[in-house]
């Protein structure tokens, strides 16, 4: 069964939060690195915002990851939430 859009967004947000906290940076700092507003980062982490491809690339760069590394566990994370 395919995970729902909401589960995918929550899983993506969880991954962003995990990588951000592992890097030891705040939402504000990540926003500055990515040229994204802190409230947008917060919305992503809560699973209420749907990021564009350009935002995903910016987030990966801001977290010093490749896009593939950032998204590597997305499917597994979204399946855990079913």
mmCIF file of the C-alpha atoms, coordinates in Angstrom:
data_MODEL
# 
_entry.id   MODEL 
# 
loop_
_atom_site.group_PDB 
_atom_site.id 
_atom_site.type_symbol 
_atom_site.label_atom_id 
_atom_site.label_alt_id 
_atom_site.label_comp_id 
_atom_site.label_asym_id 
_atom_site.label_entity_id 
_atom_site.label_seq_id 
_atom_site.pdbx_PDB_ins_code 
_atom_site.Cartn_x 
_atom_site.Cartn_y 
_atom_site.Cartn_z 
_atom_site.occupancy 
_atom_site.B_iso_or_equiv 
_atom_site.pdbx_formal_charge 
_atom_site.auth_seq_id 
_atom_site.auth_comp_id 
_atom_site.auth_asym_id 
_atom_site.auth_atom_id 
_atom_site.pdbx_PDB_model_num 
ATOM 1  C CA . UNK A 1 1  ? 0.000  0.000  0.000  1.00 0.00 ? 1  UNK A CA 1 
ATOM 2  C CA . UNK A 1 2  ? 1.303  3.427  -0.948 1.00 0.00 ? 2  UNK A CA 1 
ATOM 3  C CA . UNK A 1 3  ? 1.791  5.884  1.916  1.00 0.00 ? 3  UNK A CA 1 
ATOM 4  C CA . UNK A 1 4  ? -0.517 8.906  1.854  1.00 0.00 ? 4  UNK A CA 1 
ATOM 5  C CA . UNK A 1 5  ? 0.677  12.401 1.007  1.00 0.00 ? 5  UNK A CA 1 
ATOM 6  C CA . UNK A 1 6  ? 0.357  13.390 4.677  1.00 0.00 ? 6  UNK A CA 1 
ATOM 7  C CA . UNK A 1 7  ? 2.524  10.471 5.792  1.00 0.00 ? 7  UNK A CA 1 
ATOM 8  C CA . UNK A 1 8  ? 5.160  11.297 3.196  1.00 0.00 ? 8  UNK A CA 1 
ATOM 9  C CA . UNK A 1 9  ? 5.257  14.961 4.276  1.00 0.00 ? 9  UNK A CA 1 
ATOM 10 C CA . UNK A 1 10 ? 5.510  14.000 7.955  1.00 0.00 ? 10 UNK A CA 1 
ATOM 11 C CA . UNK A 1 11 ? 8.271  11.508 7.158  1.00 0.00 ? 11 UNK A CA 1 
ATOM 12 C CA . UNK A 1 12 ? 10.164 14.136 5.149  1.00 0.00 ? 12 UNK A CA 1 
ATOM 13 C CA . UNK A 1 13 ? 9.806  16.600 8.009  1.00 0.00 ? 13 UNK A CA 1 
ATOM 14 C CA . UNK A 1 14 ? 11.088 14.035 10.457 1.00 0.00 ? 14 UNK A CA 1 
ATOM 15 C CA . UNK A 1 15 ? 14.147 13.442 8.279  1.00 0.00 ? 15 UNK A CA 1 
ATOM 16 C CA . UNK A 1 16 ? 14.842 17.182 8.033  1.00 0.00 ? 16 UNK A CA 1 
ATOM 17 C CA . UNK A 1 17 ? 14.595 17.507 11.822 1.00 0.00 ? 17 UNK A CA 1 
ATOM 18 C CA . UNK A 1 18 ? 16.858 14.477 12.365 1.00 0.00 ? 18 UNK A CA 1 
ATOM 19 C CA . UNK A 1 19 ? 19.542 15.804 10.032 1.00 0.00 ? 19 UNK A CA 1 
ATOM 20 C CA . UNK A 1 20 ? 19.253 19.347 11.403 1.00 0.00 ? 20 UNK A CA 1 
ATOM 21 C CA . UNK A 1 21 ? 19.578 18.289 15.028 1.00 0.00 ? 21 UNK A CA 1 
ATOM 22 C CA . UNK A 1 22 ? 22.420 15.916 14.163 1.00 0.00 ? 22 UNK A CA 1 
ATOM 23 C CA . UNK A 1 23 ? 24.187 18.900 12.591 1.00 0.00 ? 23 UNK A CA 1 
ATOM 24 C CA . UNK A 1 24 ? 23.573 20.858 15.786 1.00 0.00 ? 24 UNK A CA 1 
ATOM 25 C CA . UNK A 1 25 ? 21.847 23.787 14.094 1.00 0.00 ? 25 UNK A CA 1 
ATOM 26 C CA . UNK A 1 26 ? 18.610 25.635 14.758 1.00 0.00 ? 26 UNK A CA 1 
ATOM 27 C CA . UNK A 1 27 ? 15.734 26.079 12.349 1.00 0.00 ? 27 UNK A CA 1 
ATOM 28 C CA . UNK A 1 28 ? 16.855 29.693 12.025 1.00 0.00 ? 28 UNK A CA 1 
ATOM 29 C CA . UNK A 1 29 ? 20.391 28.667 11.041 1.00 0.00 ? 29 UNK A CA 1 
ATOM 30 C CA . UNK A 1 30 ? 19.126 26.121 8.528  1.00 0.00 ? 30 UNK A CA 1 
ATOM 31 C CA . UNK A 1 31 ? 16.830 28.759 7.064  1.00 0.00 ? 31 UNK A CA 1 
ATOM 32 C CA . UNK A 1 32 ? 19.743 31.162 6.668  1.00 0.00 ? 32 UNK A CA 1 
ATOM 33 C CA . UNK A 1 33 ? 21.865 28.489 5.004  1.00 0.00 ? 33 UNK A CA 1 
ATOM 34 C CA . UNK A 1 34 ? 19.054 27.641 2.583  1.00 0.00 ? 34 UNK A CA 1 
ATOM 35 C CA . UNK A 1 35 ? 17.641 31.131 2.056  1.00 0.00 ? 35 UNK A CA 1 
ATOM 36 C CA . UNK A 1 36 ? 14.330 29.882 3.464  1.00 0.00 ? 36 UNK A CA 1 
ATOM 37 C CA . UNK A 1 37 ? 12.284 31.378 6.277  1.00 0.00 ? 37 UNK A CA 1 
ATOM 38 C CA . UNK A 1 38 ? 12.429 29.729 9.700  1.00 0.00 ? 38 UNK A CA 1 
ATOM 39 C CA . UNK A 1 39 ? 8.640  29.368 9.677  1.00 0.00 ? 39 UNK A CA 1 
ATOM 40 C CA . UNK A 1 40 ? 8.886  27.453 6.397  1.00 0.00 ? 40 UNK A CA 1 
ATOM 41 C CA . UNK A 1 41 ? 11.465 25.100 7.968  1.00 0.00 ? 41 UNK A CA 1 
ATOM 42 C CA . UNK A 1 42 ? 9.120  24.655 10.926 1.00 0.00 ? 42 UNK A CA 1 
ATOM 43 C CA . UNK A 1 43 ? 6.226  23.840 8.607  1.00 0.00 ? 43 UNK A CA 1 
ATOM 44 C CA . UNK A 1 44 ? 8.324  21.289 6.767  1.00 0.00 ? 44 UNK A CA 1 
ATOM 45 C CA . UNK A 1 45 ? 9.396  19.614 9.988  1.00 0.00 ? 45 UNK A CA 1 
ATOM 46 C CA . UNK A 1 46 ? 5.784  19.419 11.156 1.00 0.00 ? 46 UNK A CA 1 
ATOM 47 C CA . UNK A 1 47 ? 4.708  17.918 7.835  1.00 0.00 ? 47 UNK A CA 1 
ATOM 48 C CA . UNK A 1 48 ? 2.344  20.737 6.914  1.00 0.00 ? 48 UNK A CA 1 
ATOM 49 C CA . UNK A 1 49 ? 4.358  22.184 4.006  1.00 0.00 ? 49 UNK A CA 1 
ATOM 50 C CA . UNK A 1 50 ? 5.003  20.473 0.685  1.00 0.00 ? 50 UNK A CA 1 
ATOM 51 C CA . UNK A 1 51 ? 8.531  21.412 -0.448 1.00 0.00 ? 51 UNK A CA 1 
ATOM 52 C CA . UNK A 1 52 ? 9.383  22.236 -4.040 1.00 0.00 ? 52 UNK A CA 1 
ATOM 53 C CA . UNK A 1 53 ? 12.278 20.557 -5.772 1.00 0.00 ? 53 UNK A CA 1 
ATOM 54 C CA . UNK A 1 54 ? 14.347 23.734 -5.412 1.00 0.00 ? 54 UNK A CA 1 
ATOM 55 C CA . UNK A 1 55 ? 13.623 23.779 -1.658 1.00 0.00 ? 55 UNK A CA 1 
ATOM 56 C CA . UNK A 1 56 ? 14.706 20.133 -1.365 1.00 0.00 ? 56 UNK A CA 1 
ATOM 57 C CA . UNK A 1 57 ? 17.982 20.929 -3.144 1.00 0.00 ? 57 UNK A CA 1 
ATOM 58 C CA . UNK A 1 58 ? 18.530 23.978 -0.897 1.00 0.00 ? 58 UNK A CA 1 
ATOM 59 C CA . UNK A 1 59 ? 17.803 21.919 2.228  1.00 0.00 ? 59 UNK A CA 1 
ATOM 60 C CA . UNK A 1 60 ? 20.238 19.207 1.184  1.00 0.00 ? 60 UNK A CA 1 
ATOM 61 C CA . UNK A 1 61 ? 22.951 21.798 0.583  1.00 0.00 ? 61 UNK A CA 1 
ATOM 62 C CA . UNK A 1 62 ? 22.163 23.551 3.861  1.00 0.00 ? 62 UNK A CA 1 
ATOM 63 C CA . UNK A 1 63 ? 22.570 20.245 5.670  1.00 0.00 ? 63 UNK A CA 1 
ATOM 64 C CA . UNK A 1 64 ? 25.763 19.399 3.737  1.00 0.00 ? 64 UNK A CA 1 
ATOM 65 C CA . UNK A 1 65 ? 24.090 16.384 2.128  1.00 0.00 ? 65 UNK A CA 1 
ATOM 66 C CA . UNK A 1 66 ? 23.314 15.278 -1.384 1.00 0.00 ? 66 UNK A CA 1 
ATOM 67 C CA . UNK A 1 67 ? 19.657 15.145 -2.347 1.00 0.00 ? 67 UNK A CA 1 
ATOM 68 C CA . UNK A 1 68 ? 19.888 11.362 -2.560 1.00 0.00 ? 68 UNK A CA 1 
ATOM 69 C CA . UNK A 1 69 ? 21.349 11.178 0.967  1.00 0.00 ? 69 UNK A CA 1 
ATOM 70 C CA . UNK A 1 70 ? 18.608 13.435 2.277  1.00 0.00 ? 70 UNK A CA 1 
ATOM 71 C CA . UNK A 1 71 ? 15.846 11.364 0.676  1.00 0.00 ? 71 UNK A CA 1 
ATOM 72 C CA . UNK A 1 72 ? 17.501 7.987  1.195  1.00 0.00 ? 72 UNK A CA 1 
ATOM 73 C CA . UNK A 1 73 ? 15.304 6.939  4.128  1.00 0.00 ? 73 UNK A CA 1 
ATOM 74 C CA . UNK A 1 74 ? 12.104 8.709  3.092  1.00 0.00 ? 74 UNK A CA 1 
ATOM 75 C CA . UNK A 1 75 ? 10.290 5.585  1.927  1.00 0.00 ? 75 UNK A CA 1 
ATOM 76 C CA . UNK A 1 76 ? 11.238 3.622  5.039  1.00 0.00 ? 76 UNK A CA 1 
ATOM 77 C CA . UNK A 1 77 ? 10.299 6.527  7.329  1.00 0.00 ? 77 UNK A CA 1 
ATOM 78 C CA . UNK A 1 78 ? 6.909  7.002  5.642  1.00 0.00 ? 78 UNK A CA 1 
ATOM 79 C CA . UNK A 1 79 ? 6.151  3.269  5.880  1.00 0.00 ? 79 UNK A CA 1 
ATOM 80 C CA . UNK A 1 80 ? 6.853  3.361  9.641  1.00 0.00 ? 80 UNK A CA 1 
ATOM 81 C CA . UNK A 1 81 ? 4.056  5.898  9.970  1.00 0.00 ? 81 UNK A CA 1 
ATOM 82 C CA . UNK A 1 82 ? 1.370  3.666  8.437  1.00 0.00 ? 82 UNK A CA 1 
# 
